[in-house]
């Protein structure tokens, strides 16, 4: 990779021998020896954290009081609030054994005033968003139990008590640290009232009164624990849950006897999920050997200097700024843009991490997306070689993040020391970066003990809808698909031969499933709110069509049910079959 970088650098005018693209990016390139050294230091910090928490370690190793993982047999309808780095999500989830979970949710962008104002203002905002969601669903008068996903380090005494140790990821609301966030949220919810009517009288005869919401917070859980639990519900097991979004964190199932700081606490189980809070790794200088000068600048300019150092090297909140700092140095060193930048480019916080994903997804020869980003930043003096260098900077910085994340995962897997393990990873940075999944998976395999067989899982799916029709009075089956260069309609045999690859050409993890839904049912019940076209922050992945979304039939959004491909067999909305089942269904014989 360094040779490729050097080749690009050598094409640039004004390059100085003592200051090159290679020398700048080399700070972000860590060999496996350095990563294994990091794993050793992290493992020691985890051991110390299990003994004395933050008093003895930068990795808090917080007890979650969750004793076991689900196995997929659970069912029910639940209300939940998820407070992440920059978004608040309120959702109602219905889960049934053997079926894909169905969730209705609404995202709210966290205003800066709520993130850095008073704790009362923050939790009032959360309670208001929840009340608005319940009102939309007609559930204001319904008794509801609430689960609270809270992505910040807490000292938990049980599932309904969590003392916030410190804010991270840009939050700094006053009056919350050192207090029980479950009690603060419950107090904010109890303040919310709505107009309720007595009895079933007509509107003009009814008696109205102010009534509190009937919502009770029954459990608080970290988002990493939630990821681990969700993966276990889907896959039947999950050794490690990882979040890579605004920040990064992980949880795993630990033997209670190793959690020394739990001594004297009433707990009747042998296992407990531990929230590592590994984002704080390096806060006392133990990770200086993997830091760059740019990491130190980001830390110094952050809301909490000297805190959450690993977060700042890995998480999405900081990755874009790391790239911007590198680009700024290359411009001022006359390696990029002929030495001419822009006021916006030289301003902190103007290069969001989404730019990295967009640049790395920009694979067309003209790199239009990359050009558009530079135009938005006010950069005028760039050539094609500059676009390639910018892409290489994004690639190198984000790959360093993936390698550090993989090393941390491998460290925990070596601690667990099980032969076959499933790792569940979620988070916007992980999901929307085009290469992160493969980088993490490959590096984990390089670093983990040879006896451990790790399977890194992320949510990966796509779909395409076609109409398969048997022409009246004829035996020929035809396919109607506008998104193909084949004739319209074309024969089923031609479609299979020219538009689909045999499963033998695919990796086992990408085997296709086909959902067979009666056309009349699909037509009358299809509905989409286009939520699948949005990023986690609510912005569009690609611009939506000009016409309004289809809303009718089952709900405002029936896509999760209609494209459910989780199992081969009967589902509520048709039959799911594999490749051979798809072929034999329309030909009465397997063709593949």
C-alpha positions in Angstrom: 0.0 0.0 0.0 2.9 2.4 0.8 4.3 1.9 -2.7 0.9 2.9 -4.2 0.8 6.0 -2.0 4.3 6.9 -3.0 3.5 6.5 -6.7 0.6 9.0 -6.3 2.7 11.4 -4.3 5.5 11.4 -6.8 3.2 12.7 -9.5 2.5 15.9 -7.5 4.5 19.0 -8.2 6.2 20.7 -5.3 6.8 17.5 -3.4 9.7 17.8 -0.9 11.8 14.8 0.0 11.7 15.5 3.8 7.9 16.0 3.7 5.9 13.6 1.7 2.5 12.0 1.5 4.1 8.7 2.5 5.7 10.3 5.7 2.4 11.9 6.7 0.2 8.8 6.3 2.8 6.4 7.8 1.7 7.6 11.3 -1.6 5.8 10.7 -0.2 2.5 9.5 0.1 0.0 12.4 1.7 -3.4 11.9 0.4 -6.5 13.6 3.2 -6.3 16.2 1.9 -2.9 17.3 -1.7 -4.1 17.3 -0.7 -7.2 19.5 1.1 -4.9 21.9 -2.1 -2.8 22.1 -4.1 -6.0 22.8 -1.7 -6.9 25.6 -2.1 -3.5 27.3 -5.9 -3.5 26.8 -6.2 -7.0 28.3 -4.3 -5.8 31.4 -6.6 -2.7 31.7 -9.7 -5.0 31.4 -8.4 -7.2 34.3 -7.8 -4.1 36.4 -11.3 -2.8 35.5 -12.9 -6.0 36.8 -11.2 -5.4 40.1 -11.5 -1.7 40.8 -13.3 0.0 37.8 -12.1 3.4 36.9 -10.1 3.7 40.1 -7.7 1.1 38.8 -8.2 1.3 35.1 -9.1 3.4 32.1 -11.5 0.6 31.0 -14.4 0.7 33.4 -15.7 -2.9 32.9 -19.2 -2.0 34.2 -21.6 -4.7 35.4 -24.9 -4.7 33.4 -26.8 -7.0 35.7 -28.1 -8.8 32.6 -27.5 -12.5 33.5 -28.0 -14.3 30.2 -28.6 -13.8 26.5 -31.9 -14.5 24.7 -32.2 -17.6 22.5 -34.8 -16.4 20.0 -37.9 -17.8 21.7 -38.9 -14.5 23.3 -42.0 -12.6 22.3 -43.9 -9.5 23.2 -44.4 -5.8 22.4 -42.1 -3.2 23.9 -41.5 0.5 24.1 -37.9 1.7 24.0 -35.9 4.9 23.9 -32.4 4.9 22.4 -30.2 7.9 23.2 -27.1 7.7 21.0 -24.5 10.2 20.0 -26.5 12.7 18.0 -29.9 11.0 17.6 -32.8 10.1 19.9 -34.9 7.2 18.7 -38.2 6.2 20.1 -39.6 2.8 19.0 -42.3 0.2 19.5 -41.0 -3.3 18.8 -42.9 -6.5 18.4 -41.0 -9.7 18.5 -42.2 -13.3 17.8 -40.2 -16.5 17.9 -38.9 -17.5 14.5 -39.9 -14.2 12.8 -38.2 -11.0 12.0 -38.9 -8.3 14.6 -41.3 -5.6 13.6 -40.5 -2.1 14.8 -42.2 1.3 14.4 -39.9 4.1 15.2 -39.2 7.8 15.0 -35.8 9.5 15.0 -35.3 12.9 16.6 -32.2 15.0 16.0 -30.6 16.0 19.3 -30.3 19.8 19.5 -27.0 21.2 20.8 -28.9 23.1 23.5 -30.2 19.8 24.9 -26.8 18.1 24.7 -24.9 20.9 26.5 -27.6 22.6 28.6 -29.0 21.4 31.9 -29.9 17.8 32.6 -33.5 18.9 33.2 -33.7 20.3 29.7 -32.2 17.2 28.2 -34.5 14.7 29.8 -37.5 16.9 29.3 -36.7 16.8 25.6 -36.5 13.0 25.7 -39.8 12.7 27.5 -41.5 15.1 25.1 -40.3 13.1 22.1 -41.6 9.9 23.7 -45.0 11.5 24.4 -45.2 12.8 20.8 -44.5 9.3 19.5 -47.2 7.8 21.8 -49.7 10.4 20.8 -49.1 9.6 17.1 -49.7 5.9 17.8 -52.8 6.6 20.0 -51.2 5.1 23.1 -51.2 8.0 25.5 -53.6 6.3 27.9 -51.9 2.9 27.6 -49.9 1.4 30.5 -46.4 0.9 29.0 -43.1 -0.5 30.3 -40.1 1.3 28.9 -36.6 0.1 28.2 -33.9 2.8 28.0 -30.8 2.3 25.9 -28.3 4.8 27.3 -24.9 4.8 25.6 -22.8 6.4 28.3 -20.7 4.9 31.1 -22.9 4.2 34.2 -22.4 2.4 37.5 -25.3 0.1 37.6 -26.6 -1.5 40.8 -29.5 -3.2 39.1 -31.5 -2.9 35.8 -33.4 0.1 37.2 -30.6 2.1 38.7 -27.6 3.6 36.9 -25.4 6.4 38.1 -23.8 8.3 35.2 -20.0 8.3 35.6 -19.2 10.8 32.9 -20.6 12.2 29.7 -18.9 11.3 26.4 -19.5 12.0 22.6 -20.2 15.7 22.9 -22.7 15.6 25.7 -22.1 17.8 28.7 -25.6 18.4 30.2 -25.2 19.7 33.8 -26.5 18.1 36.9 -26.5 14.5 35.6 -23.1 13.1 36.3 -23.1 11.3 39.6 -26.9 10.9 39.6 -29.3 8.1 38.7 -30.4 8.6 35.0 -33.3 6.2 35.4 -34.8 8.3 38.2 -34.1 11.5 36.2 -35.9 10.1 33.1 -38.8 8.8 35.2 -39.2 12.2 36.8 -39.3 13.9 33.4 -41.9 11.4 32.1 -44.1 11.9 35.2 -44.2 15.6 34.5 -45.8 15.0 31.1 -49.6 15.3 31.2 -52.3 15.1 28.5 -56.0 15.7 28.2 -58.0 12.6 28.9 -61.8 12.1 28.7 -64.0 10.3 31.2 -66.0 7.3 29.8 -67.3 6.8 26.3 -69.5 9.9 26.1 -69.8 12.0 22.9 -67.0 14.7 22.7 -69.3 17.6 23.6 -70.6 15.8 26.8 -67.3 14.2 28.0 -65.5 15.3 31.1 -61.8 16.1 30.6 -59.0 16.1 33.0 -55.2 16.2 32.9 -53.6 12.8 33.2 -50.0 11.6 33.6 -48.4 9.2 31.1 -48.7 5.6 32.2 -45.0 4.8 31.4 -42.6 3.2 33.8 -38.9 2.8 33.1 -38.2 -0.9 33.9 -34.6 -1.4 32.5 -31.6 0.6 31.4 -29.1 -1.0 29.1 -26.0 0.2 27.2 -26.2 0.1 23.4 -23.4 -2.4 23.2 -25.3 -4.8 25.5 -28.4 -4.1 23.3 -26.4 -5.1 20.2 -25.2 -8.3 21.9 -28.7 -9.2 23.1 -30.3 -8.4 19.6 -27.7 -10.5 17.8 -28.2 -13.4 20.2 -32.0 -13.2 19.7 -31.4 -13.4 15.9 -28.5 -15.9 15.7 -29.1 -17.9 18.9 -25.8 -16.8 20.4 -23.4 -13.9 20.5 -20.1 -13.8 22.4 -19.4 -10.1 21.9 -21.5 -7.1 21.0 -19.7 -4.1 19.5 -20.8 -0.6 18.7 -18.9 1.5 16.1 -20.9 4.7 15.6 -20.2 8.2 17.1 -17.9 6.4 19.5 -17.0 2.7 20.1 -17.7 0.2 22.9 -18.2 -3.5 23.5 -19.8 -5.9 25.9 -19.4 -9.7 26.5 -20.6 -12.4 28.9 -18.2 -12.8 31.8 -17.9 -15.2 34.7 -19.2 -13.5 37.8 -16.3 -14.9 39.9 -13.9 -12.7 37.8 -15.9 -9.5 38.5 -14.1 -8.9 41.8 -15.7 -5.5 42.4 -19.1 -7.3 42.7 -18.1 -8.9 45.9 -20.9 -8.4 48.5 -23.5 -7.5 45.9 -26.6 -9.7 45.8 -26.6 -11.5 42.5 -27.8 -15.1 42.0 -26.3 -16.0 38.6 -22.9 -17.4 37.4 -22.6 -15.1 34.4 -23.2 -11.4 33.7 -22.8 -9.2 30.6 -20.0 -6.7 31.2 -20.0 -3.3 29.4 -16.3 -2.8 28.8 -16.4 1.0 28.1 -13.2 0.4 26.1 -13.6 3.9 24.6 -11.6 5.2 27.6 -8.6 3.0 26.8 -5.5 5.2 26.7 -6.8 8.0 29.0 -3.8 7.6 31.3 -1.1 7.4 28.6 -1.0 3.6 28.1 -1.8 3.9 24.4 0.6 6.7 23.4 2.4 4.3 21.0 -0.6 4.1 18.7 -1.4 7.8 18.7 -0.6 10.3 16.0 0.0 14.0 16.2 -3.5 14.4 14.7 -5.1 12.3 17.5 -3.5 14.7 20.0 -4.9 17.8 18.3 -8.4 16.2 18.1 -8.3 15.4 21.8 -7.1 18.9 22.8 -9.9 20.5 20.9 -12.7 18.1 22.1 -15.4 18.9 24.7 -13.6 16.5 27.1 -9.8 16.6 26.6 -7.9 13.6 27.9 -11.0 11.5 28.1 -12.2 8.7 25.8 -9.0 8.6 23.9 -9.8 5.3 22.1 -13.1 6.7 21.0 -11.3 9.6 19.4 -9.0 7.3 17.4 -11.8 5.0 16.2 -15.3 6.6 16.4 -17.2 8.3 13.7 -17.5 11.6 15.6 -13.8 12.2 15.1 -12.7 10.3 12.0 -13.7 13.1 9.6 -11.8 15.7 11.7 -8.7 13.5 11.6 -8.9 13.4 7.8 -9.4 17.2 7.7 -6.3 17.8 9.8 -4.2 15.5 7.5 -5.5 17.3 4.4 -4.8 20.7 6.0 -1.2 19.6 6.6 -0.8 18.3 3.1 -2.2 21.6 1.6 0.1 23.7 3.7 3.0 21.5 2.7 2.2 22.1 -0.9 1.3 18.5 -1.6 -2.4 19.0 -2.2 -4.4 21.5 -4.2 -1.2 23.4 -5.3 -0.9 24.6 -1.7 -4.2 26.5 -1.9 -7.0 25.5 0.5 -10.1 27.4 1.7 -11.3 29.0 4.9 -13.9 26.2 5.3 -11.4 23.5 4.8 -9.1 25.0 7.4 -12.0 25.3 9.9 -12.4 22.5 12.6 -15.5 20.3 12.2 -16.2 21.0 8.5 -15.3 17.6 7.2 -18.0 15.2 8.6 -17.2 11.4 8.6 -20.0 10.9 6.0 -17.6 12.5 3.5 -15.2 9.6 4.0 -17.8 7.0 3.1 -19.0 9.1 0.1 -15.5 9.5 -1.2 -14.7 5.8 -0.8 -17.9 4.9 -2.5 -17.1 7.2 -5.4 -15.7 4.6 -7.8 -16.6 6.2 -11.1 -13.7 7.4 -13.3 -14.6 11.0 -12.9 -15.0 10.9 -9.1 -18.0 13.3 -9.3 -18.9 12.8 -5.6 -15.4 13.7 -4.5 -15.4 16.8 -6.7 -18.8 17.9 -5.2 -17.4 17.6 -1.7 -14.4 19.8 -2.5 -16.8 22.3 -4.1 -18.8 22.4 -0.9 -15.6 23.1 1.0 -14.7 25.9 -1.3 -11.6 24.3 -2.8 -11.0 25.4 -6.3 -7.5 24.4 -7.3 -7.6 20.7 -7.6 -6.6 18.2 -10.3 -7.4 14.5 -10.7 -4.2 13.5 -8.8 -5.6 15.6 -5.8 -8.8 13.5 -5.9 -6.8 10.3 -5.7 -4.7 11.6 -2.8 -7.8 12.7 -0.9 -9.2 9.2 -1.4 -6.0 7.6 -0.1 -6.1 9.8 3.0 -9.7 8.7 3.7 -8.7 5.1 3.1 -5.7 5.2 5.4 -7.3 7.0 8.3 -10.4 4.9 8.3 -8.4 1.6 7.9 -6.4 2.6 11.0 -9.8 2.9 12.8 -10.9 -0.6 11.6 -7.6 -2.2 12.6 -7.8 -0.7 16.1 -11.4 -1.9 16.4 -10.4 -5.4 15.2 -7.5 -5.6 17.7 -9.8 -4.7 20.5 -12.3 -7.4 19.3 -9.5 -10.0 19.1 -8.4 -9.1 22.6 -11.8 -9.9 24.0 -12.2 -13.0 21.9 -8.9 -14.3 23.3 -10.2 -13.7 26.8 -13.4 -15.6 26.2 -11.4 -18.4 24.6 -14.3 -20.2 23.0 -13.7 -22.2 19.9 -16.6 -20.8 17.8 -17.9 -17.4 18.5 -20.3 -14.9 16.9 -19.5 -11.2 17.1 -22.4 -8.8 16.6 -21.4 -5.3 15.3 -23.7 -2.3 14.8 -23.4 1.4 14.4 -23.6 4.0 11.7 -19.9 4.2 11.0 -19.7 0.5 10.6 -22.8 0.1 8.5 -22.2 3.0 6.0 -18.5 2.7 5.4 -18.0 0.6 2.3 -15.0 -1.4 3.5 -15.2 -1.4 7.3 -16.8 -4.8 7.6 -14.3 -6.7 5.5 -11.3 -4.8 7.1 -12.5 -5.7 10.6 -13.3 -9.3 9.7 -9.9 -9.9 8.0 -7.9 -8.3 10.7 -9.7 -10.1 13.5 -8.7 -13.4 11.8 -5.1 -12.3 11.7 -4.9 -11.3 15.4 -7.1 -13.8 17.2 -5.7 -17.0 18.6 -5.6 -19.8 16.0 -8.0 -22.0 18.1 -10.8 -19.3 17.9 -13.1 -19.4 14.9 -14.8 -15.9 14.9 -17.8 -15.0 12.8 -18.3 -11.3 12.5 -21.9 -10.4 11.8 -23.5 -7.3 10.5 -26.9 -6.5 9.1 -26.4 -7.0 5.3 -29.3 -7.2 2.9 -30.6 -6.0 -0.4 -33.7 -6.7 -2.4 -35.2 -6.6 -5.9 -38.8 -7.0 -6.8 -39.9 -8.7 -10.0 -43.2 -9.9 -11.3 -43.3 -13.6 -12.5 -46.4 -14.3 -14.6 -47.7 -17.4 -16.3 -49.4 -16.3 -19.5 -53.0 -17.4 -19.9 -53.5 -20.5 -22.1 -49.7 -21.0 -22.4 -47.1 -23.0 -20.5 -44.4 -20.3 -20.8 -43.6 -18.4 -17.6 -42.5 -14.8 -18.1 -40.7 -12.2 -16.0 -41.7 -8.6 -16.0 -38.7 -6.5 -14.8 -38.1 -2.9 -15.8 -34.6 -2.9 -14.3 -33.0 -5.1 -16.9 -31.7 -4.8 -20.5 -33.6 -8.0 -21.4 -36.8 -7.9 -23.3 -40.0 -6.9 -21.5 -41.4 -9.3 -20.7 -38.8 -12.1 -21.1 -39.0 -15.8 -20.6 -38.3 -17.2 -17.1 -35.5 -19.4 -18.5 -33.8 -16.4 -20.2 -34.1 -14.3 -17.0 -32.5 -17.1 -14.9 -29.7 -17.6 -17.5 -28.8 -14.0 -18.2 -30.0 -11.9 -15.1 -29.2 -14.3 -12.2 -26.0 -16.0 -11.2 -26.1 -19.6 -10.0 -25.6 -19.8 -6.2 -22.5 -21.9 -6.9 -20.7 -18.6 -7.9 -21.5 -17.0 -4.5 -19.9 -17.2 -1.1 -22.0 -19.3 1.3 -22.7 -16.2 3.5 -24.3 -14.5 0.5 -26.7 -17.3 -0.6 -29.9 -15.8 -1.9 -33.4 -16.3 -0.6 -36.6 -15.6 -2.6 -39.8 -14.4 -1.0 -42.8 -15.6 -3.1 -45.7 -13.3 -2.5 -49.0 -13.4 -4.4 -49.1 -10.4 -6.7 -52.6 -9.3 -5.7 -51.6 -9.4 -2.0 -48.4 -7.4 -2.7 -50.2 -4.8 -4.7 -52.9 -4.2 -2.1 -50.6 -4.2 0.9 -47.3 -2.7 -0.1 -46.5 0.5 1.7 -43.2 2.3 2.3 -42.2 5.4 4.3 -38.8 5.3 2.6 -37.0 4.9 6.0 -34.7 2.3 4.3 -33.4 5.2 2.1 -32.3 7.2 5.1 -29.1 7.3 7.2 -29.3 6.9 10.9 -29.2 10.8 11.3 -32.3 11.1 9.0 -30.5 12.3 5.9 -31.1 10.7 2.5 -28.6 8.0 1.3 -29.7 8.9 -2.2 -32.3 11.5 -3.2 -35.9 10.1 -3.1 -38.2 10.0 -6.1 -40.3 13.1 -6.7 -43.6 11.3 -6.2 -44.9 10.7 -2.6 -44.3 7.3 -0.9 -47.0 4.6 -1.1 -49.0 4.4 2.1 -51.9 2.0 2.2 -53.0 -1.5 3.3 -51.2 -2.9 6.3 -49.4 0.2 7.5 -47.4 3.2 6.6 -44.4 0.9 6.1 -45.0 -2.8 5.3 -41.6 -3.4 3.7 -40.0 -5.2 6.7 -42.7 -7.9 6.5 -42.8 -8.1 2.7 -39.1 -8.4 2.2 -38.5 -10.7 5.2 -36.0 -13.3 4.1 -34.9 -14.7 7.5 -36.0 -18.3 7.1 -36.9 -20.9 4.5 -40.5 -21.9 5.0 -43.9 -20.4 5.7 -44.1 -16.8 6.8 -47.2 -14.6 7.4 -46.7 -12.9 4.0 -45.9 -15.8 1.6 -43.2 -18.4 1.3 -39.5 -18.0 1.5 -37.4 -20.4 -0.6 -33.8 -20.9 -1.6 -32.3 -20.9 -5.1 -33.5 -24.4 -6.0 -36.9 -23.8 -4.5 -37.3 -20.6 -6.6 -36.4 -22.5 -9.8 -38.6 -25.5 -9.1 -41.5 -23.4 -8.1 -41.8 -21.9 -11.6 -40.4 -24.8 -13.7 -41.4 -27.9 -11.7 -37.8 -28.9 -11.9 -34.5 -27.7 -10.3 -32.4 -25.9 -12.9 -29.4 -25.0 -10.8 
